[in-house]
Amino acid sequence: MAEERETASVRAAFEKHFGLAPDVVAYSPGRVNLLGEHTDYNGGFVLPMALRGLGVSIALGKGDKPGVIEAYSDTFAETEIRNIEDGRQGRWSDYLLGCLKAVAAEDVARTGLCVALETTLPMGAGLSSSAALEVVSIKAALALYGRQMSAVDVAVKARAVENEFVGMPCGIMDQFASSVGDPGVAMFLNTNTLAYELVTTSAEHAFVIIASGVSHQLVDGGEDGYATRVAECKAACAALQVEMLSDLGPSDLDRINAIPEPLNRRARHIINDNQHVLDGVAALKAHDMARFGELMIASHASQRDDYQITVAETDLIAETALSFGALGARQTGGGWGGSVVALIEKDKAEEFCKRIVARFEKASILAVT
C-alpha cells in the first residue's frame, strides 16, 4: 500500500537524520475537489475525493531540548529549528508548529521534539498539501502523547490552525477530506453542518489530475487573491443581508444579479456551484457520468467567468481535455493555477494522458483514480 511505503520512507529518513527510531509515524492524504470551489467558507456544499498515493507522512520522536522542535524535511531539503513558544514566521514549519501548539504545547515544552517530514504532494498544485500536513501533524502528536480525537475534530482543529495561526482564511473542505475521507471515494460534505456522505464513482471511469505547471503561489492571486475573494463574499452577504451566501439558492439569482459588480458575480458562483454539487451527487448515484461531466464543465466556466480564479493555462488544459475525449474538466483547488481534473472513460485514460503531456510542455499527470 502507498501509505505503508510512505511511512516506511519517512521512518528511514528520521533514523538517518536523528540516529534513532521515531516513536510515531503517520500519514494523511491530499485531495482533489470534483465540484464546489470556494463554497466551503461560504457554508456550502463540496465534493472532494481523498487521493491514493499522494499525501504527507511524518515521523516524531521526543527530543532532549525542552520546547525545541527540530523539523527535518527531505522534500524541502532543509532543517528548521523552532520553539513551541514561537509565532508565525512565514515558513513551511509554521503549519507543523501551529498544530503542535494547538494540541500538545505543554508536552512539547516539557520534552522537545524531533520531526521528519516527507510529501508526495507537489507544492502549489491545488491538491491540499498544507491541509494534509496539518492533519498528519495533529494525528501524530496525539498518538505520541497518548491522546485521542475524532477524525472530524482533527479536521476542525486543523482548519483553525490554518485560519488563526497560519493566517489563511480557508474553509474546512481540505482538512475534512484529508482527515475523514476514504481515498478514491467521493465525499459529499455540507460545510455548514459537517454532515457528510461517501459516494462511489463509476468503475468504468477515471478522474485524471493534471498539474498545469502554474503554481497558484507564484501568479497573481495566491493567498492575497484568496483573501480578497473571502472579503468579497462577506461584502456580498452584507449587500444581500444574509449571514452566509449558502443561505441563498437559485431562486435568489435575480436579487443577486442586482447587487454591484463584482459582488454579484462572486455570489452567483457560490449559488451555482452549490447546485453543481447537489446535481453531481445525484448524477453519481444515478450512474450518469455524462451528466457529471457536464456539471464539471459548468463549474469551470463559473470559476472562470464569475469567480475569476482560473488562468489561461488551466482554461486551455480544460478545453483541450474535452477535445481529447474527456466528459468533463475543471480547474481544481484554490485557484490562479494549480491542477485540472478531467473525467475520462478508463479504457481511454492511458492514451488521453499521453496526449495531454505531449500537448502541454509544463503539464504532468499527478494521478489517475
Sequence and secondary structure as in RCSB ss.txt:
>XXXX:A:sequence
MAEERETASVRAAFEKHFGLAPDVVAYSPGRVNLLGEHTDYNGGFVLPMALRGLGVSIALGKGDKPGVIEAYSDT
FAETEIRNIEDGRQGRWSDYLLGCLKAVAAEDVARTGLCVALETTLPMGAGLSSSAALEVVSIKAALALYGRQMS
AVDVAVKARAVENEFVGMPCGIMDQFASSVGDPGVAMFLNTNTLAYELVTTSAEHAFVIIASGVSHQLVDGGEDG
YATRVAECKAACAALQVEMLSDLGPSDLDRINAIPEPLNRRARHIINDNQHVLDGVAALKAHDMARFGELMIASH
ASQRDDYQITVAETDLIAETALSFGALGARQTGGGWGGSVVALIEKDKAEEFCKRIVARFEKASILAVT
>XXXX:A:secstr
 HHHHHHHHHHHHHHHHHSS  SEEEEEEEEEEEE SS GGGT EEEEEEEEEEEEEEEEEE SSTTEEEEEETT
TTEEEEEETT    SSTHHHHHHHHHHHHHHHHHHH EEEEEEE S TTSSS HHHHHHHHHHHHHHHHTT    
HHHHHHHHHHIIIIII     SHHHHHHHH  TTSEEEEETTT  EEEE   TTEEEEEEE S  TTSSSSHHHH
HHHHHHHHHHHHHHHT SSGGG  GGGHHHHHTS TTHHHHHHHHHHHHHHHHHHHHHHHTT HHHHHHHHHHHH
HHIIIII    HHHHHHHHHHHHTT SEEEEESSSSSSEEEEEEEHHHHHHHHHHHHHH TT EEEEE 
